[in-house]
Amino acid sequence: MITQAELRALMPHVLVVDVRSGEEFQERHIPNALHIPLLEIPQRLSELNVMIPIVTVCGKGGGRSMDAASLITGADWLEGGTDGFFVQ
């Protein structure tokens, strides 16, 4: 797990993978996030640059993002998710 503060310190040197639905992603997402819905992660692993840190995000953090991080070697998931990113 990575905190909101840690993610902000790493940006833009981190790949943020948003694993929510297309509708959720279109509504609001972290700038420059790559959208790959959770169920597509196994088929789309080749799209991920594993040479940089990868952080998976969902809405509130810990559900879908934790599941996605478990599918991506070395990935972390964002505590508080996308919702937390926009709360200042």
Secondary structure as UniProt FT lines:
FT   HELIX           4..10
FT   TURN            11..12
FT   STRAND          15..18
FT   HELIX           22..27
FT   TURN            31..32
FT   STRAND          34..35
FT   HELIX           38..40
FT   HELIX           41..44
FT   HELIX           45..47
FT   TURN            50..51
FT   STRAND          54..57
FT   HELIX           64..71
FT   TURN            73..74
FT   STRAND          76..78
FT   TURN            79..80
FT   HELIX           81..85
//
